[in-house]
């Protein structure tokens, strides 16, 4: 039985998130597992690196599965992509992995990017892919304030009430706010995140951007370790899982393989 590593992109709009939650709701994991059952004739579990919420997108989600019979990575990716239609899911990388590789527990870093369109006009082409904020945002102030979130902290302020993590302590490796015209891209990287942590921090950074908070106020709310101190939670549509990294360079390289 061979273990395969998949790199997957998807539009999260039609799905109830990544994780399977029942037969009445379609999720990305369910769509993949149903496709695999049609290919192999038996149930094949798929384990993902990140449990993205309903409406959250991915261009670099990583998952693993154990194939119940011999198959090449090329044929597996081709068969999956054929069976996944018309779902907005694509297997963009597929490679055989070490038997001990685990998409979730072997990961050393996850990178998310949040997209904000800062203009008064409604979204047309980017509807469902970004958060439109009509008030002018000071991206420099947002970036400066974001640096106070990096490092190891108790992130209880930015932790969803339904979060099941054993501890609210996380280490945020990167928090960058970059403007390109009327687009703001907020990139965050960490080994792991709490439930809705990224969207909670983005919403609070926007409070800085519109001038309601300063950097010191954001830091004070972080150290309060109180969910009531969080700003508005940013909508799911702007969030995208960009990349998952692994210590083994072969596993990182596997994310780019999908051809024969």
VOBA-1610 file (N, C-alpha, C; in pm, whole numbers, padded with zeros to 5 digits, always signed):
BEGIN
Unk+00085-00120+00000Unk+00000+00000+00000Unk+00089+00124+00000Unk+00076+00206-00103Unk+00161+00326-00116Unk+00089+00448-00062Unk+00166+00536+00001Unk+00112+00663+00050Unk+00142+00773-00052Unk+00044+00855-00080Unk+00060+00963-00177Unk+00034+01098-00110Unk+00111+01196-00153Unk+00094+01334-00109Unk+00031+01412-00223Unk-00079+01480-00191Unk-00149+01561-00290Unk-00135+01709-00257Unk-00126+01791-00358Unk-00139+01936-00344Unk-00266+01975-00417Unk-00352+02049-00348Unk-00488+02071-00396Unk-00521+02219-00393Unk-00589+02265-00496Unk-00645+02399-00492Unk-00796+02388-00505Unk-00866+02481-00441Unk-01011+02480-00451Unk-01070+02617-00419Unk-01187+02639-00478Unk-01271+02754-00445Unk-01359+02708-00329Unk-01340+02767-00212Unk-01412+02722-00094Unk-01557+02768-00088Unk-01599+02854-00180Unk-01733+02910-00175Unk-01846+02808-00165Unk-01846+02702-00246Unk-01958+02607-00243Unk-01950+02506-00129Unk-01843+02504-00051Unk-01820+02397+00045Unk-01838+02442+00190Unk-01871+02345+00276Unk-01879+02367+00419Unk-01741+02343+00482Unk-01639+02395+00419Unk-01504+02380+00471Unk-01436+02255+00420Unk-01318+02227+00478Unk-01242+02108+00438Unk-01298+01981+00499Unk-01318+01981+00629Unk-01345+01858+00704Unk-01485+01803+00682Unk-01490+01672+00668Unk-01619+01604+00650Unk-01705+01624+00775Unk-01831+01668+00756Unk-01917+01699+00870Unk-02051+01628+00864Unk-02068+01536+00774Unk-02195+01465+00760Unk-02233+01452+00615Unk-02331+01366+00589Unk-02369+01337+00451Unk-02462+01440+00391Unk-02509+01536+00470Unk-02600+01638+00417Unk-02527+01764+00373Unk-02394+01769+00397Unk-02317+01888+00360Unk-02193+01848+00282Unk-02173+01915+00169Unk-02056+01884+00087Unk-01934+01961+00138Unk-01826+01889+00161Unk-01699+01948+00200Unk-01593+01904+00101Unk-01476+01967+00107Unk-01368+01930+00016Unk-01321+01787+00044Unk-01304+01753+00171Unk-01263+01617+00207Unk-01364+01514+00157Unk-01491+01542+00174Unk-01593+01448+00127Unk-01586+01430-00024Unk-01572+01540-00099Unk-01564+01531-00245Unk-01445+01445-00288Unk-01331+01463-00223Unk-01212+01383-00255Unk-01233+01236-00221Unk-01289+01209-00105Unk-01309+01070-00064Unk-01413+00999-00150Unk-01514+01070-00194Unk-01612+01010-00285Unk-01549+00982-00421Unk-01462+01071-00467Unk-01392+01048-00594Unk-01301+00926-00583Unk-01230+00913-00472Unk-01140+00799-00452Unk-01218+00668-00443Unk-01336+00671-00383Unk-01416+00548-00375Unk-01462+00503-00513Unk-01490+00600-00601Unk-01527+00563-00738Unk-01408+00507-00813Unk-01288+00555-00781Unk-01167+00507-00850Unk-01128+00367-00803Unk-01129+00345-00671Unk-01077+00220-00615Unk-01185+00120-00575Unk-01309+00165-00564Unk-01416+00074-00526Unk-01427+00048-00377Unk-01342+00113-00298Unk-01346+00101-00152Unk-01324+00240-00093Unk-01361+00255+00034Unk-01341+00383+00102Unk-01192+00408+00125Unk-01147+00529+00093Unk-01007+00569+00111Unk-01006+00702+00186Unk-00964+00703+00313Unk-00960+00828+00388Unk-00855+00925+00334Unk-00885+01054+00341Unk-00792+01160+00301Unk-00768+01249+00422Unk-00641+01274+00454Unk-00604+01357+00568Unk-00544+01487+00515Unk-00600+01601+00557Unk-00553+01730+00509Unk-00462+01800+00608Unk-00381+01891+00556Unk-00288+01966+00642Unk-00357+02076+00719Unk-00465+02131+00664Unk-00534+02241+00729Unk-00684+02226+00714Unk-00756+02245+00824Unk-00902+02231+00821Unk-00966+02366+00791Unk-00960+02408+00666Unk-01012+02539+00628Unk-01162+02546+00652Unk-01209+02665+00693Unk-01350+02686+00723Unk-01433+02697+00596Unk-01565+02697+00614Unk-01657+02718+00503Unk-01624+02850+00433Unk-01613+02844+00301Unk-01587+02965+00223Unk-01443+03002+00206Unk-01351+02933+00276Unk-01208+02963+00266Unk-01148+02885+00149Unk-01059+02948+00074Unk-01002+02890-00046Unk-00863+02831-00020Unk-00808+02763-00120Unk-00672+02711-00110Unk-00610+02702-00249Unk-00483+02733-00256Unk-00404+02703-00376Unk-00291+02606-00341Unk-00270+02582-00211Unk-00161+02494-00169Unk-00197+02403-00054Unk-00323+02360-00047Unk-00360+02261+00054Unk-00285+02130+00026Unk-00240+02064+00131Unk-00171+01936+00117Unk-00251+01829+00189Unk-00258+01711+00129Unk-00328+01599+00190Unk-00252+01471+00158Unk-00281+01366+00236Unk-00223+01236+00203Unk-00330+01128+00207Unk-00301+01020+00137Unk-00390+00905+00132Unk-00306+00780+00109Unk-00361+00667+00146Unk-00297+00537+00122Unk-00377+00464+00015Unk-00316+00446-00102Unk-00384+00380-00213Unk-00398+00230-00185Unk-00518+00173-00202Unk-00539+00033-00170Unk-00485-00064-00275Unk-00443-00012-00389Unk-00382-00099-00491Unk-00280-00018-00569Unk-00186-00084-00638Unk-00080-00011-00709Unk-00136+00087-00813Unk-00078+00207-00815Unk-00116+00309-00912Unk-00003+00411-00915Unk+00023+00470-01031Unk+00127+00573-01041Unk+00068+00706-00997Unk+00156+00798-00957Unk+00109+00930-00915Unk+00039+01004-01029Unk+00088+00985-01151Unk+00027+01050-01267Unk-00116+00999-01288Unk-00132+00868-01286Unk-00266+00812-01308Unk-00361+00847-01195Unk-00307+00854-01073Unk-00392+00891-00960Unk-00441+01034-00974Unk-00352+01127-01007Unk-00393+01267-01021Unk-00490+01284-01138Unk-00465+01214-01248Unk-00555+01223-01364Unk-00694+01169-01329Unk-00697+01056-01261Unk-00824+00995-01225Unk-00901+01083-01127Unk-00830+01138-01029Unk-00896+01226-00931Unk-00955+01349-00999Unk-00877+01413-01084Unk-00927+01534-01149Unk-01047+01504-01238Unk-01047+01387-01301Unk-01163+01349-01382Unk-01286+01325-01295Unk-01267+01259-01181Unk-01379+01226-01095Unk-01430+01347-01014Unk-01345+01445-00994Unk-01384+01562-00914Unk-01472+01660-00991Unk-01472+01653-01122Unk-01557+01744-01198Unk-01704+01714-01166Unk-01788+01818-01151Unk-01765+01960-01177Unk-01729+02040-01051Unk-01689+01976-00941Unk-01649+02052-00823Unk-01532+02144-00855Unk-01528+02263-00796Unk-01415+02355-00818Unk-01294+02314-00733Unk-01244+02193-00759Unk-01129+02136-00689Unk-01034+02081-00794Unk-00905+02105-00778Unk-00806+02051-00871Unk-00687+01995-00793Unk-00646+01875-00830Unk-00522+01818-00777Unk-00410+01869-00866Unk-00327+01959-00814Unk-00223+02022-00895Unk-00086+01961-00870Unk-00076+01871-00774Unk+00050+01801-00746Unk+00020+01667-00684Unk+00097+01563-00722Unk+00076+01430-00668Unk+00208+01354-00675Unk+00250+01299-00562Unk+00377+01226-00558Unk+00370+01120-00450Unk+00441+01010-00471Unk+00448+00907-00367Unk+00529+00961-00250Unk+00483+00935-00128Unk+00545+00989-00008Unk+00596+00876+00081Unk+00680+00913+00177Unk+00729+00818+00276Unk+00611+00764+00357Unk+00619+00640+00400Unk+00509+00577+00472Unk+00475+00650+00601Unk+00571+00723+00660Unk+00548+00796+00785Unk+00506+00940+00763Unk+00501+00984+00637Unk+00459+01121+00610Unk+00314+01141+00652Unk+00288+01252+00720Unk+00152+01287+00761Unk+00127+01432+00723Unk+00027+01455+00640Unk+00002+01590+00587Unk-00016+01692+00698Unk-00081+01653+00806Unk-00108+01747+00915Unk+00008+01754+01014Unk+00048+01640+01068Unk+00143+01640+01179Unk+00288+01658+01134Unk+00319+01633+01007Unk+00456+01653+00958Unk+00481+01797+00913Unk+00377+01878+00907Unk+00392+02015+00858Unk+00470+02102+00956Unk+00557+02186+00904Unk+00636+02278+00986Unk+00587+02423+00975Unk+00511+02453+00871Unk+00460+02590+00856Unk+00342+02591+00759Unk+00245+02676+00792Unk+00132+02701+00703Unk+00128+02850+00672Unk+00105+02883+00546Unk+00103+03023+00503Unk-00035+03054+00447Unk-00099+03156+00506Unk-00229+03204+00459Unk-00214+03346+00406Unk-00296+03378+00307Unk-00300+03515+00256Unk-00445+03562+00255Unk-00465+03682+00306Unk-00599+03742+00305Unk-00600+03858+00207Unk-00701+03861+00122Unk-00711+03964+00018Unk-00821+04064+00050Unk-00783+04192+00052Unk-00878+04301+00074Unk-00875+04390-00049Unk-00992+04427-00100Unk-01002+04526-00206Unk-01052+04655-00142Unk-00968+04757-00144Unk-00996+04881-00073Unk-01049+04986-00171Unk-01180+04979-00197Unk-01243+05075-00288Unk-01391+05084-00254Unk-01455+05188-00302Unk-01597+05208-00274Unk-01685+05124-00367Unk-01640+05102-00489Unk-01721+05026-00585Unk-01730+04879-00544Unk-01845+04817-00571Unk-01863+04676-00541Unk-01769+04589-00623Unk-01751+04467-00578Unk-01668+04372-00651Unk-01749+04306-00762Unk-01684+04283-00873Unk-01748+04211-00984Unk-01673+04079-01007Unk-01552+04087-01061Unk-01476+03967-01091Unk-01422+03899-00965Unk-01400+03975-00858Unk-01341+03918-00737Unk-01444+03890-00627Unk-01570+03896-00663Unk-01673+03866-00563Unk-01657+03722-00515Unk-01657+03703-00386Unk-01637+03570-00329Unk-01491+03534-00311Unk-01400+03623-00353Unk-01258+03596-00342Unk-01183+03699-00259Unk-01251+03805-00217Unk-01186+03912-00142Unk-01290+03983-00057Unk-01241+04062+00037Unk-01326+04144+00123Unk-01314+04288+00075Unk-01427+04348+00035Unk-01425+04488-00007Unk-01442+04576+00116Unk-01348+04667+00137Unk-01357+04766+00244Unk-01360+04903+00179Unk-01469+04975+00197Unk-01488+05103+00129Unk-01408+05217+00187Unk-01383+05217+00318Unk-01307+05325+00380Unk-01159+05309+00349Unk-01089+05420+00329Unk-00947+05416+00296Unk-00868+05353+00410Unk-00785+05256+00378Unk-00704+05186+00476Unk-00559+05234+00471Unk-00502+05258+00586Unk-00361+05295+00598Unk-00282+05165+00610Unk-00233+05116+00497Unk-00164+04987+00496Unk-00032+04992+00572Unk+00035+05108+00574Unk+00160+05119+00649Unk+00134+05105+00799Unk+00029+05170+00848Unk-00007+05157+00990Unk-00045+05014+01024Unk-00115+04948+00933Unk-00155+04809+00954Unk-00033+04718+00962Unk+00063+04741+00872Unk+00184+04657+00872Unk+00264+04678+01000Unk+00277+04805+01040Unk+00352+04834+01163Unk+00285+04768+01284Unk+00153+04778+01291Unk+00081+04717+01404Unk+00090+04566+01400Unk+00092+04509+01280Unk+00098+04363+01265Unk+00225+04304+01325Unk+00332+04383+01330Unk+00458+04329+01384Unk+00445+04298+01533Unk+00351+04363+01601Unk+00327+04334+01741Unk+00258+04201+01765Unk+00207+04142+01658Unk+00142+04011+01669Unk+00240+03896+01648Unk+00355+03925+01589Unk+00450+03817+01560Unk+00517+03770+01688Unk+00569+03648+01682Unk+00633+03588+01799Unk+00537+03495+01872Unk+00580+03450+01988Unk+00503+03354+02068Unk+00413+03428+02167Unk+00282+03403+02157Unk+00185+03472+02241Unk+00071+03378+02278Unk-00003+03419+02379Unk-00134+03361+02407Unk-00233+03438+02319Unk-00289+03369+02219Unk-00376+03434+02122Unk-00524+03415+02155Unk-00557+03407+02284Unk-00697+03387+02324Unk-00789+03495+02268Unk-00741+03618+02254Unk-00821+03727+02199Unk-00868+03695+02058Unk-00785+03625+01983Unk-00815+03597+01843Unk-00853+03450+01820Unk-00901+03386+01926Unk-00939+03245+01922Unk-01090+03232+01923Unk-01146+03161+01825Unk-01289+03140+01819Unk-01338+03062+01940Unk-01458+03093+01984Unk-01513+03028+02104Unk-01526+02877+02087Unk-01538+02829+01964Unk-01554+02687+01938Unk-01420+02617+01909Unk-01311+02687+01925Unk-01179+02629+01899Unk-01154+02511+01994Unk-01106+02400+01938Unk-01083+02279+02017Unk-00936+02257+02049Unk-00850+02352+02016Unk-00707+02337+02045Unk-00684+02332+02196Unk-00586+02251+02236Unk-00558+02233+02379Unk-00502+02359+02442Unk-00431+02441+02363Unk-00367+02561+02417Unk-00386+02678+02320Unk-00404+02800+02373Unk-00415+02919+02287Unk-00279+02977+02249Unk-00171+02917+02294Unk-00037+02970+02268Unk+00012+02923+02131Unk+00050+03018+02049Unk+00102+02990+01916Unk+00219+03085+01888Unk+00299+03049+01789Unk+00409+03135+01744Unk+00380+03181+01602Unk+00359+03310+01584Unk+00333+03367+01453Unk+00467+03409+01392Unk+00508+03341+01285Unk+00638+03367+01222Unk+00639+03492+01136Unk+00527+03522+01073Unk+00521+03634+00980Unk+00382+03695+00981Unk+00376+03828+00974Unk+00249+03898+00956Unk+00280+04024+00875Unk+00249+04019+00748Unk+00287+04125+00654Unk+00164+04182+00586Unk+00159+04315+00578Unk+00052+04383+00505Unk+00115+04459+00389Unk+00071+04426+00269Unk+00130+04486+00149Unk+00018+04539+00060Unk+00037+04663+00010Unk-00062+04723-00080Unk-00012+04720-00224Unk-00102+04682-00314Unk-00077+04692-00459Unk-00199+04761-00520Unk-00188+04891-00541Unk-00303+04967-00591Unk-00414+04968-00487Unk-00534+04923-00527Unk-00643+04919-00430Unk-00658+04781-00365Unk-00556+04697-00382Unk-00555+04566-00320Unk-00458+04562-00202Unk-00502+04505-00091Unk-00414+04479+00023Unk-00404+04328+00042Unk-00282+04281+00059Unk-00259+04139+00082Unk-00196+04123+00220Unk-00262+04048+00306Unk-00216+04025+00442Unk-00171+03880+00452Unk-00041+03860+00470Unk+00017+03726+00473Unk+00057+03690+00614Unk+00016+03572+00657Unk+00051+03523+00790Unk+00105+03381+00779Unk+00213+03354+00856Unk+00275+03222+00853Unk+00300+03175+00995Unk+00271+03048+01021Unk+00294+02987+01152Unk+00293+02836+01135Unk+00346+02765+01231Unk+00337+02619+01227Unk+00192+02574+01231Unk+00112+02640+01317Unk-00030+02608+01325Unk-00105+02732+01373Unk-00233+02734+01344Unk-00319+02845+01383Unk-00437+02794+01464Unk-00492+02882+01546Unk-00616+02852+01617Unk-00735+02869+01523Unk-00849+02818+01563Unk-00969+02828+01481Unk-01006+02974+01458Unk-01011+03015+01333Unk-01044+03151+01289Unk-00946+03256+01339Unk-00827+03216+01373Unk-00728+03312+01422Unk-00691+03414+01315Unk-00666+03369+01193Unk-00623+03461+01087Unk-00731+03563+01059Unk-00854+03518+01041Unk-00964+03610+01010Unk-00989+03707+01126Unk-00969+03660+01249Unk-00986+03748+01366Unk-00880+03856+01367Unk-00755+03820+01336Unk-00647+03919+01335Unk-00662+04016+01219Unk-00706+03967+01105Unk-00728+04056+00990Unk-00834+04160+01023Unk-00945+04117+01082Unk-01050+04213+01119Unk-01000+04319+01215Unk-00914+04280+01308Unk-00858+04376+01403Unk-00757+04469+01335Unk-00681+04418+01240Unk-00588+04503+01165Unk-00662+04607+01082Unk-00778+04571+01031Unk-00858+04668+00956Unk-00905+04780+01048Unk-00932+04750+01175Unk-00965+04855+01271Unk-00850+04956+01284Unk-00727+04905+01274Unk-00610+04993+01272Unk-00608+05073+01142Unk-00634+05006+01031Unk-00628+05069+00900Unk-00724+05184+00883Unk-00842+05176+00945Unk-00941+05284+00931Unk-00923+05391+01039Unk-00826+05372+01127Unk-00795+05473+01227Unk-00867+05459+01360Unk-00940+05351+01378Unk-01010+05332+01506Unk-00912+05291+01617Unk-00813+05210+01581Unk-00714+05164+01678Unk-00576+05207+01632Unk-00483+05213+01728Unk-00342+05231+01697Unk-00270+05100+01728Unk-00142+05096+01697Unk-00064+04974+01720Unk-00064+04934+01866Unk-00056+05031+01955Unk-00054+05000+02098Unk-00188+04944+02146Unk-00295+04991+02086Unk-00428+04939+02123Unk-00441+04792+02078Unk-00392+04763+01959Unk-00395+04624+01912Unk-00314+04534+02005Unk-00197+04582+02045Unk-00112+04503+02134Unk-00180+04485+02271Unk-00246+04590+02319Unk-00315+04580+02447Unk-00425+04474+02442Unk-00497+04471+02331Unk-00605+04374+02316Unk-00549+04231+02304Unk-00436+04216+02237Unk-00371+04085+02232Unk-00338+04037+02371Unk-00275+04123+02451Unk-00231+04083+02585Unk-00346+04069+02684Unk-00465+04120+02648Unk-00581+04103+02735Unk-00626+03957+02740Unk-00591+03881+02636Unk-00626+03738+02629Unk-00776+03717+02653Unk-00855+03803+02586Unk-00999+03804+02607Unk-01068+03816+02470Unk-01146+03717+02435Unk-01212+03716+02304Unk-01298+03840+02282Unk-01353+03896+02388Unk-01436+04015+02375Unk-01357+04135+02324Unk-01224+04130+02331Unk-01139+04240+02286Unk-01105+04231+02136Unk-01150+04124+02070Unk-01122+04107+01927Unk-01209+04201+01845Unk-01155+04250+01735Unk-01234+04329+01642Unk-01328+04241+01562Unk-01400+04299+01465Unk-01488+04219+01380Unk-01408+04111+01306Unk-01465+03992+01295Unk-01397+03883+01225Unk-01415+03904+01074Unk-01304+03901+01000Unk-01309+03922+00855Unk-01386+03808+00788Unk-01456+03836+00678Unk-01530+03731+00606Unk-01439+03622+00552Unk-01496+03503+00538Unk-01418+03388+00492Unk-01366+03405+00349Unk-01443+03477+00265Unk-01414+03481+00122Unk-01275+03532+00088Unk-01215+03616+00173Unk-01085+03673+00140Unk-00967+03586+00175Unk-00991+03474+00243Unk-00880+03394+00297Unk-00844+03278+00205Unk-00714+03256+00191Unk-00665+03147+00106Unk-00543+03081+00170Unk-00544+02948+00177Unk-00428+02872+00222Unk-00331+02862+00105Unk-00215+02926+00119Unk-00122+02938+00007Unk-00022+02823-00002Unk+00029+02781+00116Unk+00137+02683+00114Unk+00149+02614+00248Unk+00189+02487+00244Unk+00223+02411+00364Unk+00365+02361+00344Unk+00451+02382+00443Unk+00592+02344+00432Unk+00623+02226+00523Unk+00727+02151+00481Unk+00772+02033+00554Unk+00923+02035+00567Unk+00975+01969+00671Unk+01119+01967+00693Unk+01192+01894+00581Unk+01133+01787+00532Unk+01195+01709+00426Unk+01180+01784+00294Unk+01289+01825+00229Unk+01278+01900+00104Unk+01209+01822-00006Unk+01214+01687+00002Unk+01146+01606-00099Unk+00995+01622-00087Unk+00946+01639+00037Unk+00803+01658+00056Unk+00761+01796+00007Unk+00848+01897+00027Unk+00818+02029-00027Unk+00813+02023-00180Unk+00909+01953-00239Unk+00915+01942-00384Unk+00795+01866-00438Unk+00742+01773-00360Unk+00630+01691-00406Unk+00508+01776-00436Unk+00498+01892-00374Unk+00382+01977-00398Unk+00380+02030-00541Unk+00493+02027-00608Unk+00502+02082-00743Unk+00491+01976-00852Unk+00479+01848-00810Unk+00478+01741-00909Unk+00336+01700-00942Unk+00308+01690-01069Unk+00176+01644-01108Unk+00176+01580-01245Unk+00287+01583-01312Unk+00295+01531-01448Unk+00341+01386-01452Unk+00354+01329-01573Unk+00395+01190-01587Unk+00538+01168-01548
//
